[in-house]
Amino acid sequence: MASELRLIIFDCDGVLVDSEPLAFRVLLEGLAAAGHPMETAKAYELFLGRSLANLKTVLRRELGVELSAGQLEEMRERLFEVYRRELKPIPGILETLDKLTIASCVASSSLPDRIRLSLEVTGLLPHFDPHLFSASMVAKGKPEPDLFLHAAREMSVAPEACLVIEDSAPGIEAARRAGMTVFAFAGGGHAAGPAYRRGLAALSPDAMFDDMRDLPAMIEAATAR
């Protein structure tokens, strides 16, 4: 890790908010309703950490499935309804954010309104607003590095002085390609399986952890080397 760490870039889904089980439940229900049922494990393999544009591309390329704009909007409205009723922050994230002494921002594959809603209903928005960056703001989403580089530029921090907290393979790859340090977080509701953890470890993140309360001490230890 760079000794002059100046910015922590948090992914949102599965890192700040425990949204992935809810989002994939809505996705699978929507696909089934459209006549394209899918196993949960396969959906995570194909879509975790990817933008909506990437999701549509993968559906088309891998499955020959083309969802209409109406079907996508119906899934989006259903997701927001579920978030308002059920979404919770990742355990320990509020106290962790209170302990951080350097700047932070959010860089997510989700669209801006979904990022804002997720942070608002979980009480996290005041910690980040207005530093919310979406894949919709760049040409290519994760696993390309564009989003993280955009966030660093907007925050006036060099890539090598950034630490990314990610829970997905595309996100870890994007951080690597951006020249940033990356910690893999495996504490979300979707991350319990050993196969998931092995997959993240195989990408050789700079560190891996599953309790958000450990993050401040990990940063302090790494920057003191």
Residue frames as qw, qx, qy, qz and C-alpha x, y, z in Angstrom:
[[0.000, 0.886, 0.463, 0.000, 0.00, 0.00, 0.00],
 [0.320, 0.633, -0.055, 0.703, 1.13, 3.54, -0.69],
 [0.422, -0.275, -0.539, 0.675, 2.43, 5.17, 2.49],
 [0.069, 0.138, 0.069, -0.986, 0.73, 8.46, 1.50],
 [0.005, -0.478, -0.861, -0.175, -2.81, 7.15, 1.42],
 [0.066, 0.087, 0.098, -0.989, -5.15, 10.09, 0.80],
 [0.607, 0.066, -0.131, -0.781, -8.45, 8.59, -0.37],
 [0.312, 0.052, 0.942, -0.112, -10.59, 5.54, 0.31],
 [0.475, 0.113, -0.420, -0.765, -12.93, 4.61, -2.53],
 [0.445, 0.054, 0.816, -0.366, -15.81, 2.44, -1.38],
 [0.233, -0.211, -0.796, -0.517, -17.91, 0.32, -3.65],
 [0.482, -0.229, 0.174, -0.828, -21.54, 0.58, -2.51],
 [0.889, -0.084, -0.151, -0.424, -23.45, -2.69, -2.98],
 [0.944, -0.063, -0.291, 0.144, -22.12, -5.41, -0.71],
 [0.539, 0.203, -0.352, 0.738, -19.55, -3.06, 0.88],
 [0.108, -0.182, 0.281, -0.936, -21.50, -0.17, 2.41],
 [0.679, -0.011, 0.193, -0.708, -24.99, -1.66, 2.18],
 [0.358, -0.088, 0.930, -0.005, -26.03, -5.31, 2.34],
 [0.548, 0.444, 0.008, -0.709, -27.93, -5.06, -0.91],
 [0.212, 0.330, -0.817, -0.422, -26.75, -7.94, -3.06],
 [0.130, 0.202, 0.964, -0.112, -29.16, -10.62, -1.72],
 [0.340, 0.616, 0.437, -0.560, -32.06, -8.20, -2.25],
 [0.300, 0.615, -0.365, -0.632, -30.91, -7.09, -5.71],
 [0.121, 0.212, -0.920, -0.307, -30.37, -10.64, -6.92],
 [0.262, 0.353, 0.842, -0.313, -33.72, -11.74, -5.51],
 [0.402, 0.680, 0.175, -0.588, -35.44, -9.04, -7.57],
 [0.217, 0.531, -0.642, -0.509, -33.30, -9.86, -10.64],
 [0.049, -0.033, 0.993, 0.100, -34.10, -13.57, -10.47],
 [0.336, 0.511, 0.671, -0.419, -37.80, -12.87, -9.95],
 [0.354, 0.692, -0.102, -0.620, -37.77, -10.53, -12.94],
 [0.147, 0.389, -0.815, -0.403, -35.97, -13.01, -15.16],
 [0.182, 0.180, 0.961, -0.104, -38.36, -15.80, -14.15],
 [0.370, 0.620, 0.443, -0.531, -41.36, -13.58, -14.87],
 [0.353, 0.671, -0.348, -0.551, -39.89, -12.85, -18.31],
 [0.958, 0.235, -0.006, -0.163, -39.56, -16.58, -18.98],
 [0.596, 0.559, -0.495, 0.294, -35.85, -16.89, -18.26],
 [0.761, -0.641, 0.057, -0.082, -35.35, -18.61, -14.89],
 [0.504, 0.593, -0.520, 0.351, -31.77, -18.80, -13.60],
 [0.776, -0.358, -0.421, 0.305, -29.99, -20.43, -10.68],
 [0.312, -0.948, 0.005, 0.061, -28.82, -18.03, -7.97],
 [0.672, -0.448, 0.353, 0.472, -25.18, -19.18, -8.14],
 [0.556, 0.367, 0.467, 0.582, -25.08, -18.62, -11.90],
 [0.052, 0.931, 0.257, 0.255, -26.54, -15.13, -11.54],
 [0.472, -0.832, 0.164, 0.241, -23.87, -14.16, -9.01],
 [0.696, -0.131, 0.453, 0.543, -21.17, -15.55, -11.28],
 [0.427, 0.537, 0.472, 0.554, -22.40, -13.53, -14.26],
 [0.001, -0.829, -0.300, -0.472, -23.59, -10.27, -12.74],
 [0.573, -0.715, -0.217, 0.337, -21.96, -9.48, -9.38],
 [0.419, -0.549, 0.129, 0.712, -20.24, -6.09, -9.48],
 [0.319, 0.204, 0.571, 0.729, -21.34, -5.21, -13.00],
 [0.200, 0.238, 0.053, -0.949, -23.21, -2.17, -14.28],
 [0.638, 0.437, 0.455, -0.442, -26.71, -2.28, -15.77],
 [0.529, 0.673, -0.358, -0.374, -25.21, -1.88, -19.25],
 [0.076, 0.420, -0.904, -0.017, -22.92, -4.83, -18.56],
 [0.485, 0.107, 0.780, -0.380, -25.83, -6.86, -17.23],
 [0.682, 0.562, 0.146, -0.445, -27.79, -6.32, -20.42],
 [0.395, 0.643, -0.616, -0.227, -24.75, -7.21, -22.53],
 [0.130, -0.271, 0.943, -0.141, -24.10, -10.43, -20.59],
 [0.614, 0.282, 0.590, -0.442, -27.75, -11.45, -20.79],
 [0.654, 0.643, -0.119, -0.380, -27.65, -10.97, -24.53],
 [0.317, 0.622, -0.710, -0.091, -24.27, -12.61, -25.09],
 [0.106, -0.259, 0.931, -0.233, -24.44, -15.53, -22.67],
 [0.348, 0.262, 0.829, -0.351, -28.14, -16.36, -22.68],
 [0.043, 0.279, 0.671, 0.686, -29.61, -14.74, -25.78],
 [0.138, -0.706, -0.656, 0.229, -32.00, -12.83, -23.51],
 [0.135, 0.292, 0.126, 0.938, -33.14, -9.32, -24.41],
 [0.103, -0.593, -0.669, 0.436, -35.21, -7.60, -21.74],
 [0.146, 0.746, 0.390, 0.520, -37.42, -4.75, -22.84],
 [0.093, 0.377, -0.257, 0.885, -37.15, -1.25, -21.42],
 [0.623, -0.459, -0.107, -0.624, -40.48, -1.84, -19.69],
 [0.897, -0.228, -0.368, 0.086, -39.27, -5.05, -18.05],
 [0.552, 0.158, -0.367, 0.732, -36.10, -3.33, -16.82],
 [0.170, -0.437, 0.122, -0.875, -38.07, -0.39, -15.43],
 [0.785, -0.420, -0.242, -0.386, -40.47, -2.73, -13.65],
 [0.832, -0.117, -0.392, 0.374, -37.50, -4.52, -12.03],
 [0.292, 0.315, -0.263, 0.864, -35.99, -1.18, -11.06],
 [0.443, -0.490, -0.013, -0.751, -39.21, 0.00, -9.38],
 [0.888, -0.326, -0.306, -0.105, -39.53, -3.32, -7.56],
 [0.692, 0.089, -0.390, 0.601, -35.91, -3.08, -6.37],
 [0.022, 0.410, -0.213, 0.887, -36.41, 0.42, -4.98],
 [0.692, -0.461, -0.151, -0.535, -39.53, -0.74, -3.17],
 [0.900, -0.196, -0.344, 0.180, -37.59, -3.62, -1.60],
 [0.480, 0.262, -0.332, 0.769, -34.69, -1.33, -0.65],
 [0.254, -0.515, 0.093, -0.814, -36.96, 1.14, 1.11],
 [0.820, -0.406, -0.102, -0.390, -38.47, -1.68, 3.15],
 [0.972, -0.213, -0.043, 0.094, -35.55, -4.05, 3.78],
 [0.639, 0.546, -0.282, 0.463, -32.12, -2.56, 3.01],
 [0.649, -0.744, -0.007, 0.158, -29.63, -2.42, 5.89],
 [0.165, 0.857, -0.485, 0.045, -26.08, -1.07, 6.19],
 [0.746, 0.205, -0.588, 0.235, -23.19, -3.49, 6.40],
 [0.705, -0.666, -0.218, 0.104, -22.64, -4.27, 10.11],
 [0.653, -0.462, 0.022, 0.600, -20.05, -1.97, 11.64],
 [0.479, 0.472, 0.277, 0.686, -19.82, 0.46, 8.72],
 [0.143, -0.920, -0.180, -0.318, -21.21, 3.48, 10.59],
 [0.614, -0.752, 0.136, 0.196, -18.68, 3.25, 13.43],
 [0.746, 0.012, 0.314, 0.587, -15.92, 2.56, 10.90],
 [0.310, 0.711, 0.267, 0.571, -16.72, 5.68, 8.90],
 [0.353, -0.925, -0.058, -0.129, -16.67, 7.72, 12.10],
 [0.729, -0.544, 0.236, 0.340, -13.12, 6.51, 12.79],
 [0.714, 0.376, 0.255, 0.533, -11.61, 7.20, 9.38],
 [0.284, -0.747, -0.020, 0.600, -9.31, 10.21, 9.27],
 [0.176, -0.226, 0.543, 0.789, -8.81, 10.54, 5.51],
 [0.493, 0.294, -0.129, -0.809, -11.17, 11.44, 2.67],
 [0.361, 0.122, 0.923, 0.058, -13.58, 8.89, 1.24],
 [0.477, 0.289, -0.219, -0.801, -16.03, 8.59, -1.64],
 [0.723, 0.179, 0.640, -0.191, -18.28, 6.04, -3.33],
 [0.290, 0.444, -0.602, -0.597, -17.69, 4.55, -6.79],
 [0.580, 0.122, 0.754, -0.284, -20.39, 2.07, -7.79],
 [0.105, 0.087, 0.814, 0.565, -21.63, 0.25, -10.87],
 [0.099, 0.649, 0.733, -0.177, -25.17, 1.27, -9.89],
 [0.155, 0.668, 0.328, 0.650, -26.97, 4.26, -11.36],
 [0.104, 0.306, -0.340, 0.883, -26.86, 7.52, -9.35],
 [0.580, -0.393, -0.036, -0.713, -30.44, 7.32, -8.08],
 [0.897, -0.209, -0.389, -0.031, -29.89, 3.78, -6.78],
 [0.543, 0.156, -0.467, 0.680, -26.64, 4.78, -5.04],
 [0.140, -0.354, 0.218, -0.899, -28.32, 7.76, -3.39],
 [0.758, -0.350, -0.197, -0.514, -31.37, 5.76, -2.29],
 [0.840, -0.068, -0.494, 0.216, -29.18, 2.97, -0.88],
 [0.399, 0.143, -0.437, 0.793, -27.15, 5.40, 1.21],
 [0.316, -0.384, 0.037, -0.867, -30.16, 7.49, 2.24],
 [0.799, -0.354, -0.270, -0.404, -32.29, 4.64, 3.61],
 [0.846, -0.145, -0.400, 0.321, -29.33, 3.22, 5.54],
 [0.396, -0.906, -0.056, 0.142, -28.24, 6.55, 7.06],
 [0.737, -0.193, 0.240, 0.602, -24.90, 6.63, 5.25],
 [0.434, 0.758, 0.287, 0.393, -25.51, 9.46, 2.80],
 [0.173, -0.982, 0.070, -0.024, -24.16, 12.28, 5.04],
 [0.694, -0.487, 0.387, 0.363, -20.78, 10.52, 5.17],
 [0.582, 0.063, 0.573, 0.574, -20.30, 10.74, 1.39],
 [0.304, 0.827, 0.442, 0.171, -22.57, 13.28, -0.26],
 [0.691, 0.578, 0.009, -0.434, -21.76, 14.82, -2.75],
 [0.039, 0.585, -0.772, -0.248, -18.86, 12.47, -3.57],
 [0.746, 0.161, 0.614, -0.201, -20.93, 9.76, -5.27],
 [0.195, 0.520, -0.612, -0.563, -19.60, 8.36, -8.55],
 [0.811, 0.233, 0.451, -0.289, -21.49, 6.02, -10.86],
 [0.533, -0.026, 0.697, 0.479, -20.46, 3.86, -13.81],
 [0.386, 0.774, 0.493, 0.093, -22.95, 5.94, -15.81],
 [0.069, -0.948, 0.098, 0.295, -20.45, 8.80, -15.60],
 [0.243, -0.566, 0.673, 0.410, -17.73, 7.01, -17.59],
 [0.534, 0.389, -0.542, -0.519, -17.39, 5.26, -20.94],
 [0.708, 0.044, -0.701, -0.076, -16.83, 1.78, -19.51],
 [0.680, -0.607, 0.159, -0.379, -17.77, 0.27, -16.17],
 [0.421, -0.496, 0.755, -0.079, -15.94, -2.31, -14.07],
 [0.819, -0.386, 0.047, 0.423, -13.78, -4.32, -14.76],
 [0.479, 0.606, 0.025, 0.635, -12.38, -1.38, -16.75],
 [0.471, -0.270, -0.400, 0.738, -10.56, 1.16, -14.53],
 [0.076, 0.528, 0.279, 0.799, -12.47, 4.20, -15.83],
 [0.469, -0.760, -0.348, -0.285, -14.76, 4.66, -12.82],
 [0.711, -0.548, -0.154, 0.413, -12.04, 4.53, -10.18],
 [0.486, 0.070, 0.134, 0.860, -9.79, 6.84, -12.19],
 [0.096, -0.656, -0.347, -0.663, -12.70, 9.26, -12.60],
 [0.595, -0.748, -0.294, -0.006, -13.33, 9.24, -8.84],
 [0.684, -0.321, -0.041, 0.653, -9.65, 9.89, -8.11],
 [0.293, 0.333, 0.238, 0.864, -9.56, 12.80, -10.57],
 [0.288, -0.735, -0.357, -0.499, -12.71, 14.34, -9.12],
 [0.681, -0.706, -0.157, 0.114, -11.25, 14.03, -5.62],
 [0.224, 0.892, -0.345, 0.186, -7.88, 15.44, -6.80],
 [0.653, -0.521, 0.549, -0.018, -5.93, 12.39, -5.60],
 [0.302, 0.514, -0.749, -0.290, -3.35, 10.37, -7.56],
 [0.875, -0.032, -0.372, -0.308, -4.35, 6.72, -8.23],
 [0.633, 0.167, -0.663, 0.364, -1.39, 5.37, -6.26],
 [0.037, -0.183, 0.547, -0.816, -2.64, 7.22, -3.15],
 [0.679, -0.136, -0.086, -0.717, -6.07, 5.54, -3.32],
 [0.142, -0.065, 0.968, -0.195, -7.37, 2.48, -1.50],
 [0.584, -0.070, -0.413, -0.696, -10.40, 0.72, -3.00],
 [0.386, -0.052, 0.823, -0.415, -12.75, -1.44, -0.90],
 [0.568, 0.203, -0.491, -0.629, -14.45, -3.97, -3.17],
 [0.660, -0.105, 0.663, -0.338, -16.46, -7.18, -2.91],
 [0.844, 0.447, 0.238, -0.175, -16.48, -8.37, -6.53],
 [0.744, -0.027, 0.419, 0.520, -14.06, -9.74, -9.09],
 [0.405, 0.715, 0.292, 0.490, -14.79, -6.99, -11.65],
 [0.232, -0.964, 0.003, -0.130, -14.24, -4.34, -8.97],
 [0.699, -0.546, 0.323, 0.330, -10.94, -5.82, -7.81],
 [0.679, 0.261, 0.413, 0.548, -9.75, -6.08, -11.40],
 [0.185, 0.887, 0.220, 0.362, -10.77, -2.47, -12.07],
 [0.427, -0.891, 0.142, 0.062, -8.85, -1.24, -9.02],
 [0.760, -0.245, 0.396, 0.453, -5.76, -3.18, -10.05],
 [0.546, 0.490, 0.403, 0.547, -5.91, -1.76, -13.57],
 [0.032, -0.958, -0.127, -0.254, -6.28, 1.73, -12.11],
 [0.500, 0.418, -0.458, 0.605, -3.01, 1.30, -10.21],
 [0.435, -0.603, 0.209, -0.635, -4.70, 1.45, -6.81],
 [0.012, -0.157, 0.915, -0.372, -4.40, -0.60, -3.65],
 [0.650, -0.214, -0.358, -0.635, -7.44, -2.83, -3.15],
 [0.235, -0.137, 0.846, -0.458, -8.88, -4.61, -0.11],
 [0.443, -0.189, -0.746, -0.459, -11.42, -7.37, -0.75],
 [0.404, -0.164, 0.502, -0.747, -14.40, -7.28, 1.60],
 [0.430, -0.077, -0.856, -0.277, -16.19, -10.58, 2.15],
 [0.020, 0.134, 0.745, -0.653, -18.64, -9.68, 4.90],
 [0.470, 0.049, -0.145, -0.869, -21.84, -9.08, 2.93],
 [0.736, 0.030, 0.484, -0.472, -24.88, -11.30, 3.03],
 [0.846, 0.473, -0.129, -0.209, -23.93, -12.81, -0.32],
 [0.333, 0.710, -0.607, 0.132, -20.35, -13.68, 0.67],
 [0.711, -0.456, 0.455, -0.282, -20.73, -16.65, 3.02],
 [0.978, 0.201, 0.058, -0.024, -19.84, -19.42, 0.58],
 [0.641, -0.484, 0.408, 0.435, -16.25, -20.74, 0.44],
 [0.625, 0.395, 0.468, 0.484, -16.26, -20.64, -3.37],
 [0.111, 0.958, 0.161, 0.211, -16.92, -16.90, -3.31],
 [0.443, -0.843, 0.263, 0.152, -14.06, -16.30, -0.91],
 [0.732, -0.128, 0.494, 0.451, -11.70, -18.49, -2.90],
 [0.498, 0.678, 0.378, 0.387, -12.59, -16.52, -6.01],
 [0.067, -0.991, 0.046, -0.110, -11.70, -13.22, -4.37],
 [0.624, -0.630, 0.391, 0.245, -8.49, -14.59, -2.86],
 [0.771, 0.204, 0.442, 0.411, -7.41, -15.88, -6.27],
 [0.343, 0.867, 0.160, 0.323, -7.34, -12.28, -7.51],
 [0.653, -0.058, -0.257, 0.710, -4.58, -11.47, -4.96],
 [0.130, -0.917, -0.142, -0.350, -6.04, -8.34, -3.37],
 [0.228, 0.577, -0.509, 0.597, -3.68, -6.49, -1.05],
 [0.151, -0.088, 0.794, -0.583, -5.76, -7.68, 1.89],
 [0.474, -0.311, -0.672, -0.477, -9.01, -9.52, 2.52],
 [0.054, -0.019, 0.680, -0.731, -11.37, -9.09, 5.47],
 [0.275, -0.433, -0.778, -0.363, -14.94, -9.83, 6.54],
 [0.312, -0.733, -0.509, 0.327, -15.59, -7.43, 9.44],
 [0.269, 0.801, 0.139, 0.517, -15.83, -3.77, 8.48],
 [0.475, -0.878, 0.040, -0.040, -14.81, -2.77, 12.00],
 [0.815, -0.263, 0.220, 0.467, -11.32, -4.10, 11.25],
 [0.567, 0.690, 0.189, 0.407, -10.72, -1.61, 8.44],
 [0.074, -0.969, 0.165, -0.169, -9.30, 1.38, 10.39],
 [0.647, -0.590, 0.464, 0.133, -6.67, -0.80, 12.09],
 [0.817, 0.239, 0.408, 0.329, -5.80, -2.48, 8.78],
 [0.380, 0.864, 0.066, 0.324, -5.23, 0.90, 7.15],
 [0.319, -0.896, 0.297, -0.084, -3.13, 2.11, 10.06],
 [0.789, -0.328, 0.473, 0.213, -0.98, -1.05, 10.03],
 [0.750, 0.440, 0.345, 0.353, -0.48, -0.97, 6.27],
 [0.254, 0.914, -0.007, 0.317, 0.47, 2.70, 6.09],
 [0.479, -0.817, 0.320, -0.010, 2.93, 2.33, 8.99],
 [0.930, 0.014, 0.229, 0.288, 5.08, -0.19, 7.09]]
